[in-house]
Amino acid sequence: MEIFLSAADYLRRDRISHYFCEFSVMPGVRFALEMKHLAPQANANQLYSMQLRIVAQKGAKMPVPGMSTMVTAAVAGDGYGAVNLVVPSGAVMRSEGREWVYVVNPAQNTVSRREVRLVQLLSNEHSIVSSSALKEGEIVVASGTHSLREGDRVEALNPYSQTNVGGIL
């Protein structure tokens, strides 16, 4: 697959630790990616072409050509332990002049507030945030964050059902 990097992303390409992609037709399945080629010169749009290949997973159903995907590049942060992560845009709230997300402690179903720095808003209702307090794989609250307080108890919603569209049944 081919993606295009901005000049800023191209300059920090050495801080990218790994790539993965997700397909909307295969929810919850992540595919690891490896870089195949990175163009050393920008195109007419000032973007750098990067070709990636899916790392085969034993027994996994593989996507087919033509499927749309979302590629994520995990970037090592600013040298102070911060990393860039993608979170739902609704998870990021602004309070006290700073940006925050609430992280769920699954053992106790409580939330704790973590400071983040908003890096970029994406067109797919997600945002890239940078934080040394947030780790990949942690569960963030995606909506209703403005009504939460540190230590509040929360309950996860049932996952979206392909067969019960609209939650009528």
ZIHU-V700586 format. One record per helix or strand of 3 or more residues. SS is the DSSP state (2 for helix, 1 for strand). FROM is the first residue (numbers start at 1). TO is the last residue. If there is no record, write none. Layout:
SS_FROM_TO / SS_FROM_TO
//
This chain:
1_2_5 / 2_7_11 / 2_13_15 / 1_16_23 / 1_30_38 / 1_48_54 / 1_69_76 / 1_83_88 / 2_89_91 / 1_93_95 / 1_98_105 / 1_110_121 / 1_126_131 / 2_145_147
//
